[in-house]
Amino acid sequence: MKLKNLILTVAAVANTVFATAQEKDNKTPEERAKHLTEKMVETFEIEGNKKDKLEAINLDFVKATMDVKQDKNIEKEAKQEKMKAIAEKRHQALEAILTAEQLTDLKQKEQERLEKRKQMMEKRKKEKTLSPEERAKKKTDHLKEELSLTDDQYTLVYDLTVKVSEKIYVIKKDDTMNEARKKEFVRGNMKDFENEMSKILTAEQFIKFKEVKKKHEKDRKPE
């Protein structure tokens, strides 16, 4: 396995996955490192003191990548170089824990995650070009398929989705609000949307709706 290729892959994953995770939740570096470690332990069947060593390596990795991403004084190219150095340090540490076969498997999984992330970013980029009406139709069509909406329900859901989409569109375009405030308002509108959906759907449909929503959020959130 080529060391350089793995370093570049891990650096790229760190640059996208951890940056997005930081935007979407308030988890501490320790919590993120633990989550990453648990996945690796399950995948590679790591036991004993190696688990503790792995978590320490991942914690250093998470902290370092977060520090780089949060440093607004570093230019993009310099950040990429720092990410490569961080990835190289992590890889060298992992060589003492994982076998050559496991390292190869890790590279493959990181590449798959990176590709999934790229596809997600492309999808979101396209979604941003949609009007509130187009976005509402796309969402309502999906819910019709998932929940077997009646024609009357479809109309009600579409009208509600357009209304909420328009509000969110205005919020995101409002330059007087910071990002934290915008997210707060968006969450409030989504909560109102869910409350209104409970009035439109049957009890069984609403349970399925929440399951669909949960799956959607999981698919959009980096592992």
N, C-alpha and C positions, 0 to 999 in steps of 0.2 A: 504494500500500500504506500502511496506517495504521501509523505508527511505534509508537503506544501498544499496538496489538494484538500486534505482534511482540515488544515488550518484555515484555508480560505472559506471552506464550507461552514465551519463552526463560526467563523467571524461574521459571515453573512447572516447566518441564523441569529446570532446574538444581536446584530444590528437591526433586525426587523422584529423578531419575536419578542425580545425583552423590551424593546421600545414600545411596542403596542400593548404589552401586558401592563406596563407602567401607566399608560393612559387610561386603561380600562378598570383598574382596581387599585385598592390601597394596601395591598399586601406588602409586608416588610421583606427585606432581602432574605431574612431567615426563612420566612414562609415560602418564598419562591424557590429557594434552594432546597428546602425539604420536599416540596412538590416535585421538583426535577429529580431529586435523588430517589424518591419513592418509585417514580416511573422507571428509572434506570435499574434499580434493585429488582423490580418485578421482571423487567426485560432480560437482564443478564444473570438473574439468580445470584446476586451478591450476598454474602453472609458474613457474620462475625464483625471483627474490627474494621474490615474493608468498607463496611457501610458507613461507619463514622468518618473514615478517611475520605470517602467519596463525597459525603455531605460537606465536609470542610473545603474540599476542592471546588464544589459547586457554589458554595457560599462566597468564596473569594472571586469566582467567575462572575456571579450575579452582581456583587458589589462593584466590581471593577467596570463591568459593562454599563451599569446604571450611572456610575460617576462620570463616565465618558459621555453618555447620552445627555446628561444634565448640564454638562459644561458648555455654556453658550459662547465661551471665548475660544473654542477650538473650531477650526474650519473643517468642512466635510471630509476632505482628503486626509487631514491629520487624524480625524476620528477613525477613519477606516484603517489607518496604519496602527493606531492604538488598539483597535479591535483585533487586528491580526496578531499583535504581540500578546494580547490577553488570551486569545485562542491557542497560541503556541504554548504558552505557559500551562494552560489547562491540559492540553494534549500530553505534554511531557509528564505531568502529574498522573494522568490517567493510565499511562503506560505501566505504572507500578501496580495498578489494580486490575485492569482489563487485559485479557489475552489478545493476541494479534487478530484472532477471528472476531472477538467482541468489538475491537476497535474498527474493524472493517464494517461490521454490522452497524455500529454507531454512525459512521460516515454516511452509510446508505439512508439511515433513518433521518439524519439531519438534512440531507439533500431532499428527501421527500417532504419534510416539514417546510423547507425553504420554497419548494415548488408550490406547495399548497398555499403558502403565504402570498406568493406572487399572484396566483390565481385569484385569491381573495381581494388583493389590492386592486387588480384589474376590474373585478366585478364591482367593487365599491366606486371606482373611478367612473364606470359607466352609469352607475345608479345616480351619481351626483348630477349627471346631465339631464336626467328625467325631470319633467314637470311634476308638480304635486298630483295632477290628474293621472299622468302616466304611471307614477309610482303607486298610486292608489289602485289603479286597475290591475297592475301586476300583482300586488299584494292580495287583492280581493279574489282574483282568479286562482291564486295559490290556495287561499283559504276555502274557496268553493270546492276545490278538488279534495282537500284534506278533510273538510268537515261536512261535505255533502250539503251545502247551503241550498235552501229553496230560492226561487226567484225573488221573493219578497225580502228574504234575508240578505241576498246578494246586494240588492239595491240599498238597503239600510247600512250594510257593512261598507259598501263603496262610498256612500255619502259621508259616513263617519270617518273613514280613512282619508278622504279628500280634505275634510275639515281639519283633522289632526296634522296631516302632511303640510298643509298650508301654514299652520301655526308654527310647526317646527322649521319650515323653510324660512319664515320671517325671523325666528329666533337665531338661526345660524347665520343669517345675513346682518344681524344687528351688531354694528361695530361699537356700540356703547357698552356692551356686556363683555366681560372676560370669559374665558373658556369654562371655568368652573361654574359660573353663573348660568351660562348657556346649557351646560349639562344638567344642572338642577332643574331648569325650566323644561327641558326635553323630557326628563324623567317624570316630572309632574304631568305633562301631557300624555305620556305613555300610560301612566297610572289611570288617568281619566279615560283613556281609550279602552283599557281593560275593563273598567267599571261599566262603561256603556256596552261593551261587547257581552257582558254577563246578562244584560237586559234583552239583547237580540237573540242570543243563542239558547238552545235548550241546555239543561244541566249536563247532559252527556256530551253535547258539542263543546260546552265551555271547558270541561275537563280535558277534552282532546285539544282544544285551542291552547290551553296552558302547556300541554305536552309539546305541541308544535313550536310554541314560543321558546320553551326551554331548549329544545333541540337546535333551533335557529341560533340562539345565543351561544350555545356550546360550539357550534360550527364556526361562528365568527370569532370566537375567542382562541387565541393561540394556546397551545398546550404547554 
